[in-house]
Amino acid sequence: MSVWYNRLTLMILARVVGTVVATRKDPRLEGKTLLVLKPISPEGKDESGYMVAVDTVSAGVRQTVLAVAGSSARMAEGCQDKPVDTAIVGIVDAVSLDEGNK
């Protein structure tokens, strides 16, 4: 599954793998934390690619998170009317799949 496929879904399951420091950025992003995400499968296996997302839930490195992209990202807390394409909207505690759907 590619990142492009994941970006077409309603929510993106990912792991936080790093941070982004940008000393110069759009003023509307001042005070926002930018994190590097690695998309993962529901089983926790790495998918291809990376993405940068605005953190709205105080996620930390190595945590599994839910992210949204596109217009959904601009509806996340604190992201309205800001140049945001991907936003972290949840910290995942567990993922459980029905055995018949694996």
Secondary structure, 3 states (H helix, E strand, C coil): CCHHHHHHCCCEEEEEEEEECCCCCCHHHCCCEEEEEEEECCCCCECCCCEEEEECCCCCCCCEEEEEEHHHHHHCCCCCCCCCCEEEEEECCCCCCCHHHC
